[in-house]
């Protein structure tokens, strides 16, 4: 454990990225406030957080809901930094798209206002998504995109990208509005844009990004269209990048966080060679797979700032597979 580094808040603590980030922050010596959705029946599993090393002394859990942004004020009070990771996820499309988008935007703006009102928060790190840079007519004619690219919402609505449309549109809208709000009100806000996050997890639910990355191993052919040209990053590299951007004095604006891009054909070759125990589809069997071929993404800005990725494809898949076996998903 490192020396005391102060107090920070992580929203959405039971989620995939947030829970791993909390573990990392505790290890780095931070006191952590985290938020979970209200749980009147006390049925939500949080022992995976409370049992983390250092949690008994340095982790405090608050209940808050994006539908009621003021509910985050208690968790943010006294913190010097906020990692806003929480986002509504509804991949079953049970709610109208407009409802998800409004809740995400209103909740985020409420949290940013609470950060301003706290008088103690010196920086906010907002977790965006690669979907905020991937989708536009312009992207179709380039091999790689960087932080200057923004997804076009109308274009996103025009393509059939499985059930992820509302999530991707809400993340795009919210990142843009958060940056505009921060600029207008003098709030130090940095956004991190991870690609598909692959690797280990401590949350009880099967993270959707790990699930997608494991499609060939799980034999879920309906997901293969998401893997035509996929950019990926290890779970721990994403958490480390969050902390790096919080601590890096010169951090400003948007930062893409992605270490590898691989085509579906190369992934088939990689997985079949590395994991012969699984019936990985052959390159030949993938020729008729249809989907939206996303461009690669550049992490040059993050790397030029001094961040270094620690993990490769081997670790991403070895650790994801191990976690899936331990949790009964494989």
C-alpha positions as CSV (number, residue, x, y, z in Angstrom):
1,X,0.0,0.0,0.0
2,X,1.2,3.5,-0.9
3,X,1.0,6.5,1.4
4,X,-2.2,8.4,1.8
5,X,-3.0,10.2,-1.4
6,X,-6.3,11.9,-0.4
7,X,-9.9,11.2,-1.1
8,X,-11.6,10.5,-4.4
9,X,-15.0,9.4,-5.6
10,X,-15.8,6.7,-8.1
11,X,-19.4,6.6,-9.4
12,X,-21.0,3.3,-10.3
13,X,-18.9,1.2,-8.0
14,X,-20.4,-2.2,-8.8
15,X,-19.6,-1.9,-12.5
16,X,-16.8,-3.6,-14.5
17,X,-14.4,-0.7,-14.9
18,X,-15.3,1.1,-11.6
19,X,-14.8,-1.9,-9.4
20,X,-11.3,-2.6,-10.9
21,X,-10.5,1.1,-10.6
22,X,-11.5,1.1,-6.9
23,X,-9.1,-1.8,-6.3
24,X,-6.3,0.1,-8.1
25,X,-7.0,3.3,-6.2
26,X,-7.0,1.6,-2.8
27,X,-3.7,0.0,-3.8
28,X,-2.3,3.4,-4.7
29,X,-3.1,4.8,-1.3
30,X,-6.3,6.7,-2.0
31,X,-9.4,6.9,0.3
32,X,-12.3,6.0,-1.9
33,X,-16.0,7.0,-1.8
34,X,-18.0,5.0,-4.3
35,X,-21.7,5.1,-5.3
36,X,-24.1,2.3,-5.9
37,X,-27.8,2.5,-7.0
38,X,-30.2,2.5,-4.0
39,X,-30.9,-1.0,-2.7
40,X,-33.8,-0.9,-0.3
41,X,-33.9,-4.7,0.0
42,X,-30.1,-5.0,0.5
43,X,-29.9,-7.6,-2.2
44,X,-27.0,-6.1,-4.2
45,X,-23.7,-8.0,-3.8
46,X,-21.0,-5.7,-2.6
47,X,-18.7,-8.0,-0.8
48,X,-16.4,-8.1,-3.8
49,X,-15.8,-4.4,-3.0
50,X,-15.8,-4.5,0.8
51,X,-13.3,-7.4,0.8
52,X,-10.7,-5.6,-1.3
53,X,-7.3,-5.0,0.4
54,X,-7.6,-1.8,2.4
55,X,-11.4,-1.4,1.9
56,X,-12.2,-1.7,5.6
57,X,-10.2,1.4,6.3
58,X,-10.3,3.3,3.1
59,X,-13.6,2.5,1.2
60,X,-17.0,4.1,1.9
61,X,-20.1,3.2,-0.1
62,X,-22.9,5.6,-0.7
63,X,-26.2,5.1,-2.4
64,X,-26.9,7.4,-5.4
65,X,-29.0,7.3,-8.6
66,X,-28.4,9.1,-11.9
67,X,-32.1,9.9,-12.0
68,X,-31.6,12.0,-8.9
69,X,-28.2,13.8,-9.5
70,X,-28.4,15.5,-6.1
71,X,-28.0,12.1,-4.5
72,X,-24.3,12.1,-5.4
73,X,-23.5,15.2,-3.3
74,X,-22.7,13.3,-0.1
75,X,-20.3,11.0,-1.9
76,X,-18.5,13.9,-3.6
77,X,-18.3,16.0,-0.5
78,X,-14.6,16.4,0.7
79,X,-13.1,14.7,-2.4
80,X,-10.3,16.1,-4.4
81,X,-11.1,14.1,-7.5
82,X,-14.1,12.4,-9.1
83,X,-14.0,9.5,-11.5
84,X,-17.4,9.5,-13.2
85,X,-17.7,6.0,-14.5
86,X,-21.4,5.2,-13.9
87,X,-23.7,5.0,-17.0
88,X,-27.1,3.5,-17.6
89,X,-26.7,0.2,-19.5
90,X,-29.8,-1.2,-21.2
91,X,-28.7,-3.6,-23.9
92,X,-32.1,-5.3,-23.9
93,X,-33.7,-2.0,-25.0
94,X,-36.3,-2.1,-22.3
95,X,-36.4,1.7,-22.1
96,X,-36.9,4.2,-24.9
97,X,-33.6,5.6,-26.3
98,X,-34.6,9.2,-25.3
99,X,-35.1,8.1,-21.7
100,X,-31.6,6.6,-21.5
101,X,-29.9,9.6,-23.2
102,X,-31.7,12.1,-20.9
103,X,-30.9,10.2,-17.8
104,X,-27.2,9.9,-18.7
105,X,-26.9,13.6,-19.6
106,X,-28.9,15.0,-16.7
107,X,-27.1,12.7,-14.2
108,X,-23.7,13.7,-15.5
109,X,-24.5,17.4,-15.5
110,X,-25.8,17.0,-11.9
111,X,-22.6,15.3,-10.8
112,X,-20.5,18.0,-12.5
113,X,-22.5,20.7,-10.7
114,X,-21.9,18.9,-7.4
115,X,-18.2,18.8,-8.2
116,X,-18.2,22.6,-8.7
117,X,-20.3,23.2,-5.5
118,X,-18.0,21.0,-3.4
119,X,-15.1,23.6,-3.6
120,X,-12.7,20.7,-3.1
121,X,-12.8,18.7,-6.4
122,X,-9.7,19.7,-8.4
123,X,-10.2,17.3,-11.4
124,X,-12.9,15.1,-12.9
125,X,-12.1,12.1,-15.1
126,X,-15.1,11.1,-17.2
127,X,-15.2,7.7,-18.7
128,X,-16.5,7.9,-22.3
129,X,-16.5,5.2,-24.9
130,X,-14.8,4.5,-28.2
131,X,-18.2,4.7,-29.8
132,X,-17.9,8.5,-29.4
133,X,-15.2,8.6,-32.1
134,X,-16.0,5.6,-34.3
135,X,-19.1,6.4,-36.2
136,X,-19.3,8.9,-39.0
137,X,-19.2,9.1,-42.8
138,X,-15.7,10.5,-42.4
139,X,-14.5,7.5,-40.4
140,X,-15.4,5.1,-43.2
141,X,-12.6,6.5,-45.4
142,X,-9.8,6.5,-42.8
143,X,-7.9,3.6,-41.2
144,X,-7.4,5.2,-37.8
145,X,-9.2,7.9,-35.8
146,X,-7.9,10.1,-32.9
147,X,-9.4,12.5,-30.4
148,X,-10.3,15.0,-33.1
149,X,-13.0,12.7,-34.4
150,X,-16.6,12.7,-33.1
151,X,-19.3,10.2,-33.9
152,X,-22.2,11.5,-35.9
153,X,-25.5,10.7,-34.0
154,X,-27.6,10.7,-37.1
155,X,-25.2,8.4,-38.8
156,X,-25.2,6.1,-35.8
157,X,-29.0,5.9,-35.9
158,X,-28.7,4.9,-39.6
159,X,-26.5,1.8,-39.0
160,X,-27.8,-1.3,-37.3
161,X,-25.2,-1.9,-34.6
162,X,-26.9,-4.7,-32.7
163,X,-28.5,-3.5,-29.5
164,X,-25.9,-1.0,-28.5
165,X,-27.3,2.1,-30.3
166,X,-28.8,3.9,-27.3
167,X,-25.7,3.3,-25.2
168,X,-23.4,4.6,-27.9
169,X,-25.5,7.6,-28.7
170,X,-25.8,8.5,-25.0
171,X,-22.1,8.3,-24.4
172,X,-21.4,10.5,-27.4
173,X,-23.9,13.2,-26.4
174,X,-22.8,13.1,-22.8
175,X,-19.0,13.4,-23.4
176,X,-19.6,16.4,-25.7
177,X,-21.9,18.1,-23.2
178,X,-19.6,17.4,-20.2
179,X,-16.7,19.0,-22.0
180,X,-18.8,22.0,-23.0
181,X,-20.0,22.4,-19.4
182,X,-16.5,22.1,-18.0
183,X,-15.2,24.7,-20.4
184,X,-18.0,27.1,-19.6
185,X,-17.7,26.8,-15.8
186,X,-14.0,26.5,-15.4
187,X,-14.1,22.9,-14.2
188,X,-10.9,20.8,-14.8
189,X,-12.4,17.8,-16.7
190,X,-10.5,15.1,-18.7
191,X,-12.3,12.4,-20.7
192,X,-10.9,8.9,-21.3
193,X,-12.1,6.9,-24.3
194,X,-11.4,3.2,-23.9
195,X,-11.8,0.8,-26.7
196,X,-13.3,-2.8,-26.1
197,X,-12.1,-3.7,-22.6
198,X,-10.8,-7.2,-22.3
199,X,-9.3,-9.0,-19.3
200,X,-10.0,-9.9,-15.7
201,X,-13.0,-8.6,-13.7
202,X,-14.1,-8.7,-10.1
203,X,-17.7,-7.6,-10.5
204,X,-20.3,-10.5,-10.3
205,X,-21.9,-9.7,-13.6
206,X,-20.4,-10.9,-16.9
207,X,-19.1,-7.6,-18.5
208,X,-20.5,-7.1,-21.9
209,X,-17.2,-6.0,-23.5
210,X,-15.5,-9.2,-22.2
211,X,-18.5,-11.2,-23.4
212,X,-18.1,-9.7,-26.9
213,X,-14.4,-10.3,-27.0
214,X,-15.0,-14.0,-26.1
215,X,-17.6,-14.6,-28.8
216,X,-15.4,-17.0,-30.8
217,X,-14.5,-18.9,-27.7
218,X,-18.1,-19.1,-26.6
219,X,-19.3,-19.9,-30.1
220,X,-21.7,-17.0,-30.3
221,X,-21.7,-16.4,-34.0
222,X,-24.3,-13.6,-33.8
223,X,-21.6,-11.4,-32.1
224,X,-18.9,-12.0,-34.8
225,X,-20.0,-8.9,-36.7
226,X,-18.7,-6.8,-33.8
227,X,-15.2,-8.2,-34.3
228,X,-14.4,-7.4,-37.9
229,X,-11.7,-4.9,-36.9
230,X,-11.7,-4.5,-33.2
231,X,-9.6,-2.3,-31.0
232,X,-9.0,-3.6,-27.4
233,X,-7.3,-2.7,-24.2
234,X,-6.6,-4.6,-20.9
235,X,-8.8,-4.0,-17.9
236,X,-5.9,-3.0,-15.7
237,X,-4.4,-0.6,-18.4
238,X,-7.8,1.2,-18.4
239,X,-7.8,1.6,-14.6
240,X,-4.1,2.7,-14.6
241,X,-4.9,5.3,-17.4
242,X,-7.7,6.8,-15.3
243,X,-5.3,7.3,-12.4
244,X,-2.6,8.6,-14.7
245,X,-4.9,11.2,-16.2
246,X,-6.1,12.3,-12.7
247,X,-2.5,12.7,-11.5
248,X,-0.9,14.1,-14.7
249,X,-0.8,17.9,-14.2
250,X,-0.9,18.7,-18.0
251,X,-3.9,16.5,-18.8
252,X,-6.5,18.3,-20.9
253,X,-9.4,17.3,-23.1
254,X,-9.9,13.8,-24.6
255,X,-7.6,10.8,-24.4
256,X,-8.1,7.5,-26.3
257,X,-7.0,4.4,-24.4
258,X,-6.5,1.4,-26.7
259,X,-3.4,-0.8,-27.1
260,X,-4.3,-3.3,-29.8
261,X,-6.3,-3.5,-33.0
262,X,-6.9,-6.9,-34.7
263,X,-9.0,-8.1,-37.6
264,X,-11.5,-11.0,-37.1
265,X,-9.3,-13.2,-39.4
266,X,-6.2,-12.5,-37.3
267,X,-8.1,-13.1,-34.1
268,X,-9.2,-16.5,-35.4
269,X,-5.6,-17.4,-36.1
270,X,-4.4,-16.1,-32.7
271,X,-7.1,-17.8,-30.7
272,X,-6.9,-21.2,-32.5
273,X,-3.2,-21.3,-32.1
274,X,-3.2,-20.3,-28.4
275,X,-6.3,-22.1,-27.2
276,X,-6.6,-25.4,-29.2
277,X,-9.0,-26.7,-26.6
278,X,-11.8,-24.4,-27.9
279,X,-13.5,-24.9,-31.3
280,X,-12.5,-21.5,-32.7
281,X,-14.1,-20.8,-36.1
282,X,-11.7,-21.0,-39.1
283,X,-10.8,-18.0,-41.2
284,X,-12.7,-19.6,-44.1
285,X,-15.9,-19.9,-42.1
286,X,-15.8,-16.2,-41.3
287,X,-15.9,-14.9,-44.9
288,X,-19.7,-14.3,-44.9
289,X,-19.8,-12.4,-41.6
290,X,-21.4,-9.0,-42.0
291,X,-21.1,-6.0,-39.8
292,X,-19.7,-2.4,-39.4
293,X,-16.0,-2.5,-39.9
294,X,-14.7,0.1,-37.4
295,X,-11.5,2.0,-37.9
296,X,-8.5,1.6,-35.6
297,X,-7.9,4.1,-32.9
298,X,-4.8,6.0,-31.9
299,X,-3.6,6.4,-28.3
300,X,-0.7,8.6,-29.4
301,X,-1.9,11.5,-27.2
302,X,-1.9,9.3,-24.1
303,X,1.4,7.7,-24.9
304,X,3.0,11.1,-25.6
305,X,1.9,12.2,-22.2
306,X,4.1,9.4,-20.6
307,X,1.6,6.6,-20.1
308,X,2.7,3.1,-21.0
309,X,0.5,0.0,-21.7
310,X,1.6,-3.0,-19.7
311,X,-0.5,-5.8,-21.2
312,X,-0.8,-7.6,-24.5
313,X,-3.4,-9.9,-26.2
314,X,-2.0,-12.9,-24.3
315,X,-2.8,-11.4,-20.9
316,X,-6.1,-10.0,-22.1
317,X,-7.4,-13.4,-23.1
318,X,-5.6,-15.6,-20.6
319,X,-7.1,-13.5,-17.7
320,X,-10.5,-13.1,-19.3
321,X,-10.8,-16.9,-19.8
322,X,-9.6,-17.6,-16.2
323,X,-12.2,-15.2,-14.8
324,X,-14.9,-16.7,-17.0
325,X,-14.0,-20.2,-15.7
326,X,-14.0,-19.1,-12.1
327,X,-17.4,-17.4,-12.5
328,X,-19.0,-20.3,-14.4
329,X,-19.3,-18.5,-17.7
330,X,-17.1,-20.9,-19.5
